[in-house]
Amino acid sequence: MGKRQHHHVYVVELSNEVLRDARFMRANPGYVAGKPCVYVGMTGLDPDIRFDKHKAGIQANKYAQKFGLQLLPDLYEAYNPMSYEEAREREVELGIQLREAGFGVWQS
């Protein structure tokens, strides 16, 4: 039986208020001022539904819940959907790519 291709990576834009969080800043020593701050995640749900759950505090990441503004589909839509294993790998790779581009990134 083939692997189900229903997992997604997603990127949430975070408010610049997250830059006041010491833990976030320690995780992003290469942050370039003016670049976006984001949360990168993976889910078996539609990214819109997952974002709504973050904001509602349901299995939420604290940064996505408190500072999440909107999804940034231009950064992830081309990859979705995929298998669970592919999504796990892509989540890490996407976070690395965005950090290398100067973004502030949080992943859980």
C-alpha positions, 0 to 999 in steps of 0.5 A: 500500500502506498504512503499517504501524501497528506502532510504539509509544511507551513510557515507562519509570519510572526509579529516583530514583537517576538524579537523581544523574546530572549529565547527566540533571539538566542535561537537566531544569532544570524537574524538580519534586521528587517527580515521576517520572523516565522514559525515553521511547522508540519501537520497532517491537517490543512495549514489553514486549520492548523494555524487556526488551532495555534491561535486558539491554543489547541496543541499550540506552539507558544510563538505561533499562538502569541505572535502569529499573524498569518500564513506565508503560503508563497514559502511552502505551497510548492512542497505540499502535500507529501508523506509524513517522512518527507514533511519531517525532512522538509520542515527542517530543511525549510527552517535552515534555508530561511535562517540562512536567508536572515529570517528569524525562525522558530521550529518545534 
